[in-house]
Amino acid sequence: MNDKKNITTNTYCDDTTGHIDTVSYGKGILEEQIGALTRVASSLDDSFAHAVSVLLHRQPGARIVVSGMGKAGFVGMKFSATLASVGCPSFFLHPADAIHGDLGRLHPEDITILFSHSGETDEINRLLPRIKSFGAKTIAITASASSTLGAHSDIVIAIGKISEAGPLQLAPTTSTTVMLALSDALAMTLLRQKGFSKEEYARFHPGGDLGRSLMLISEVMRANDELCIVKESESTKDTLQAITQTKGRPGGAAVVDATGSLVGVFTDGDLRRHLEAGVAFLSKPIGEVCSRSPISLPSNHLAQEACRIIQEREIDQLFITNERNEPVGMVDIQDLLAIGMIRP
C-alpha cells in the first residue's frame, strides 16, 4: 500500500529558486492522505463487520474501552467520546496509567479497542496480556494482522503499512488520519445498526441546539414543590401567600376546581391590574379574579412549543397539564432564557 506520491523532493519546487510552491505542496499532502483513505476503504473486509457485530451485541453493562499511545491515543480519545455521544458507554484507558492501577476499571465483559499503526508499540503490547487476563475481548486497529498486537487480538482491522506525509515521513500524519476516519466509520455504522434516533441523540446532547429543539416540556417545567396550585374557592390573599411560599418564587398560581381540573391562572400581571382598582379584591375568592380559560399544554409536547406560545402571547408563565387537565407543571420564561431556548 506504499505507493504514495513523492512530495518530499522537488516535485513542487520552483526550478530557479529551489523553494517549494507552498499551496501545491499543501495540496500534495492532502492528496496523499485522500489516497490512503481510498486504499483503506477499498480493502475493508469482514473484520470490520465482525467488530461492529461484537460492539453491537456486547453484554448488558459492558463498556467499550479504548486505548492508544501518543497520537494514536488522541485518536482513541476522540473515538471514545464519539461512542459515548451516541449512547455507547465508553472510556479511554491510557496504557501507562493502566499498568499503574487503572486496570481496576476494566471488567471481563468489556470490549477493548487498541490503536497502534505499527502494532509494536511497547506500552500497548505490555497492556495487551493484562487485558487478556481479564477475559475482555480485544479489537486491534493496526497495520498488519501479523504484528504483535494483531497476532494476539480477537479481531484485527488491518489498515496496511501507511507512509506518513511530510518531508521526514516520521511524525504520525496519514496513519492517524486513516485511524480517525476508520474509527468514525465504526461509530457511525454502529449507530446505524442500533437504529439510534434523533431523540436519543438529543438525550446525550442537552446543551446543543438539537438537544434543546427536542426537549420535552416535562424536562424544563417546574413541578412538585415548585408549582403553586390553589382551589378557586380560596381567597386571593391566601393565594398570594401560597405563591410567596412556593419554592423558586413562581410568580403565578394554577387555579383548579373541586375536581382538580385547571380553570384559571393568577399571575403577577393579574395582581397589578386588580391593584389599580384598590385592594378589595384580596378578600374575594381567587376564582373570581383569576384569568379564566387559561392557555395550557400537555406535558408530552416539545418545549419549543411552549417557547412559541410564550413569545407569541407575550406571557411569562405557561401551565402544563396531564390527560385529566390537572396542572402538573409550569414553564417560566426565565427558565427558558437560562437554558438558551429563548434569546434575550
C-alpha positions in Angstrom: 0.0 0.0 0.0 3.1 2.2 -0.1 2.6 3.9 -3.4 2.5 7.5 -2.2 3.3 10.3 -4.5 6.7 11.7 -3.8 6.3 15.2 -2.5 9.5 15.3 -0.5 11.8 16.2 -3.4 11.4 19.0 -5.9 8.1 17.9 -7.4 6.6 21.2 -6.3 9.7 23.3 -6.3 10.5 26.4 -8.3 13.2 25.3 -10.6 15.1 28.5 -10.4 14.9 29.2 -6.6 14.7 25.7 -5.1 11.7 26.9 -3.0 8.6 24.9 -2.9 5.2 26.1 -4.2 3.5 26.2 -0.7 0.0 25.8 -2.0 0.9 22.9 -4.3 2.8 21.2 -1.5 -0.2 21.5 0.8 -2.4 20.1 -1.8 0.0 17.2 -2.3 -0.2 16.4 1.4 -4.0 16.3 1.3 -4.0 14.2 -1.9 -1.7 11.7 -0.3 -4.0 11.3 2.7 -7.0 11.1 0.4 -5.2 8.3 -1.5 -4.5 6.4 1.7 -8.2 6.7 2.8 -9.3 5.4 -0.6 -7.0 2.4 -0.4 -8.1 1.5 3.1 -11.8 1.9 2.2 -11.3 -0.5 -0.8 -9.6 -3.1 1.4 -12.1 -3.1 4.2 -13.3 -6.6 4.8 -15.3 -8.9 7.1 -13.2 -8.0 10.1 -14.9 -4.6 10.1 -18.4 -6.2 10.1 -17.2 -8.6 12.8 -16.1 -5.7 15.0 -19.4 -3.9 14.6 -21.3 -7.1 15.5 -19.3 -7.6 18.6 -19.8 -4.0 19.7 -23.5 -4.1 18.9 -24.2 -7.3 20.8 -22.0 -6.7 23.8 -23.4 -7.9 27.2 -25.6 -5.5 29.2 -23.4 -3.2 31.2 -20.3 -3.8 29.1 -18.3 -0.7 28.2 -16.1 -0.1 25.2 -12.6 0.6 26.5 -10.3 2.4 24.1 -6.5 2.7 24.3 -3.6 4.0 22.3 -0.3 5.7 22.8 0.8 9.1 21.6 -1.0 10.5 18.5 -2.9 7.2 18.2 -4.1 7.7 21.7 -5.6 11.1 20.8 -7.5 9.4 18.0 -8.7 6.8 20.6 -9.8 9.6 22.9 -11.9 11.1 20.1 -13.3 7.7 19.2 -14.3 7.0 22.8 -16.0 10.4 23.1 -17.9 9.8 19.9 -19.1 6.4 21.1 -20.3 7.9 24.4 -22.2 10.6 22.5 -24.3 8.0 20.6 -25.2 6.1 23.7 -22.4 3.5 23.8 -20.8 3.7 27.3 -17.1 4.1 26.7 -13.9 5.5 28.3 -10.3 6.0 27.3 -7.7 4.0 29.2 -4.2 5.4 28.9 -1.8 2.4 28.6 0.8 3.9 31.0 -1.9 4.6 33.6 -3.4 1.2 33.1 -0.4 -0.8 34.3 -0.1 1.5 37.3 -3.5 0.8 38.7 -6.2 1.9 36.2 -6.7 -1.7 35.1 -9.0 -1.9 38.0 -11.6 0.0 35.9 -11.7 -2.9 33.4 -14.4 -5.6 33.6 -14.3 -9.0 31.9 -17.4 -8.3 29.8 -15.9 -5.1 28.4 -14.6 -4.8 24.9 -11.3 -3.1 24.3 -10.2 -1.4 21.1 -6.5 -0.8 20.8 -4.9 1.7 18.3 -1.3 1.2 17.1 -0.2 1.8 13.5 2.9 -0.4 13.8 1.3 -3.0 16.1 4.6 -2.9 18.0 4.0 0.0 20.4 5.7 -1.1 23.7 3.1 0.4 26.0 0.2 -1.2 24.1 1.8 -4.6 23.9 2.6 -4.6 27.6 -1.0 -3.8 28.3 -2.4 -6.5 26.0 -1.7 -9.6 28.1 -3.2 -7.8 31.2 -6.3 -7.2 29.2 -6.4 -10.8 28.0 -6.1 -12.0 31.6 -9.3 -10.2 32.5 -11.1 -12.1 29.7 -12.1 -8.9 27.8 -12.3 -9.1 24.0 -9.8 -7.1 22.1 -10.1 -5.4 18.7 -6.9 -4.1 17.1 -6.7 -1.2 14.6 -3.2 -1.6 13.2 -1.2 -2.1 10.0 -1.0 -5.8 9.9 -2.6 -8.9 11.5 0.8 -10.4 11.8 2.1 -7.7 14.1 2.4 -8.4 17.8 -0.8 -6.6 18.5 -2.6 -8.1 15.6 -1.5 -11.7 16.4 -2.8 -11.5 19.9 -6.1 -9.7 19.4 -9.5 -11.3 18.8 -10.4 -9.1 15.9 -7.9 -7.2 13.7 -8.9 -4.3 11.3 -5.8 -4.1 9.2 -5.1 -0.7 7.6 -1.9 -1.8 5.9 1.5 -0.1 6.2 0.9 3.6 5.6 3.7 6.1 4.7 3.4 9.3 6.7 3.0 12.6 4.8 5.6 15.3 5.1 9.4 15.8 4.4 10.6 13.5 7.2 7.9 10.9 6.9 8.2 10.3 10.7 5.5 12.2 12.5 2.2 10.4 12.6 0.1 12.2 9.9 -1.5 9.9 7.3 -1.7 7.0 9.7 -3.7 8.9 12.3 -5.9 10.4 9.6 -6.8 6.9 8.5 -7.3 5.6 12.0 -9.6 8.6 12.8 -11.7 8.1 9.7 -11.9 4.3 10.3 -13.0 4.9 13.9 -15.7 7.3 12.7 -16.8 4.6 10.2 -17.1 2.1 13.1 -19.0 4.5 15.3 -21.4 5.6 12.6 -22.0 2.0 11.4 -22.7 1.0 15.0 -25.1 4.0 15.3 -26.9 2.9 12.1 -27.2 -0.7 13.2 -28.6 0.3 16.6 -31.3 2.4 14.9 -30.2 5.4 17.1 -32.8 8.2 16.7 -32.5 12.0 16.8 -34.5 11.9 20.1 -32.0 9.5 21.6 -29.1 11.6 20.3 -30.6 14.7 22.0 -30.7 13.0 25.3 -26.9 12.9 25.3 -26.6 16.5 23.9 -29.0 18.6 26.0 -26.7 21.6 25.7 -26.7 21.6 21.9 -29.2 23.1 19.5 -30.6 19.7 18.6 -30.9 18.7 22.2 -32.8 21.9 23.0 -35.1 21.6 20.0 -36.1 18.1 21.0 -36.6 18.6 24.8 -40.0 17.8 26.1 -41.9 20.3 28.3 -41.6 17.8 31.1 -37.8 18.3 31.0 -37.9 22.1 31.6 -41.0 22.7 33.6 -41.2 23.5 37.3 -43.1 20.8 39.1 -43.9 19.4 42.6 -42.9 21.9 45.3 -42.0 24.5 42.7 -45.6 24.5 41.4 -48.3 26.6 43.1 -51.8 25.2 42.9 -54.8 26.7 44.7 -58.5 25.9 44.7 -60.8 28.5 43.2 -62.6 28.9 46.5 -59.5 30.2 48.3 -59.2 33.9 48.9 -56.9 36.0 46.7 -54.9 37.0 49.8 -54.3 33.4 50.7 -53.3 32.7 47.1 -50.7 35.4 47.2 -49.3 33.9 50.4 -49.2 30.5 48.7 -47.3 31.9 45.7 -44.8 33.6 48.0 -44.2 30.4 50.0 -43.7 28.2 46.9 -40.2 27.2 46.2 -38.5 29.1 43.4 -40.9 32.1 43.6 -43.0 31.0 40.6 -44.8 34.3 40.1 -48.1 32.7 39.4 -50.6 30.1 40.6 -52.7 27.4 38.8 -56.3 27.7 39.9 -58.3 24.5 40.0 -61.9 23.5 40.6 -63.2 20.9 43.1 -62.1 18.0 40.8 -58.6 19.4 40.4 -59.0 20.5 36.8 -57.3 23.7 35.7 -59.8 26.5 35.3 -57.7 29.6 35.7 -54.3 31.2 36.4 -53.3 34.1 38.6 -50.0 35.8 37.8 -48.1 39.0 38.8 -49.8 40.7 35.8 -53.2 39.9 37.1 -52.2 41.3 40.5 -51.0 44.6 39.1 -54.2 45.0 37.0 -56.5 44.4 40.0 -54.5 46.7 42.3 -55.3 49.7 40.1 -58.9 49.4 41.4 -57.9 49.1 45.1 -57.4 46.2 47.4 -60.9 45.0 48.0 -60.3 42.1 45.6 -57.9 40.5 48.1 -60.9 39.1 50.1 -62.6 37.7 47.1 -62.3 34.0 46.0 -59.4 33.6 43.6 -61.8 32.0 41.2 -63.5 35.4 40.7 -60.3 37.4 40.0 -58.1 35.0 38.1 -57.8 34.8 34.3 -60.3 32.1 33.3 -59.9 29.5 30.4 -56.1 29.6 30.5 -53.8 28.5 27.7 -52.1 25.3 28.7 -50.1 22.5 27.1 -49.9 18.7 27.7 -46.6 17.6 29.2 -45.7 15.4 26.2 -45.3 18.3 23.9 -41.9 19.7 22.9 -40.5 22.6 25.0 -40.2 24.6 21.7 -44.0 24.7 21.5 -44.1 26.3 25.0 -41.5 28.8 23.8 -43.6 29.7 20.8 -46.7 30.3 22.8 -45.0 32.4 25.5 -43.4 34.6 22.9 -46.5 34.9 20.7 -48.8 35.6 23.6 -46.2 37.8 25.4 -46.8 35.9 28.7 -44.2 35.0 31.4 -45.7 31.6 32.5 -47.4 28.7 30.8 -49.1 25.9 32.8 -48.7 22.3 31.8 -51.5 19.7 32.3 -51.9 15.9 32.2 -54.6 13.9 30.4 -57.2 14.9 33.1 -56.5 18.6 32.6 -54.8 18.7 36.1 -51.9 21.1 36.4 -48.6 19.2 36.7 -46.1 21.9 35.9 -45.3 25.4 34.8 -42.9 26.8 32.3 -41.4 30.2 33.2 -39.8 32.5 30.6 -36.8 33.0 32.9 -36.0 29.3 32.8 -36.2 29.2 29.0 -33.8 32.2 28.9 -31.4 30.5 31.3 -31.0 27.4 29.0 -30.9 29.4 25.8 -34.2 28.2 24.3 -35.3 31.9 24.2 -32.8 34.5 23.2 -32.8 37.8 25.2 
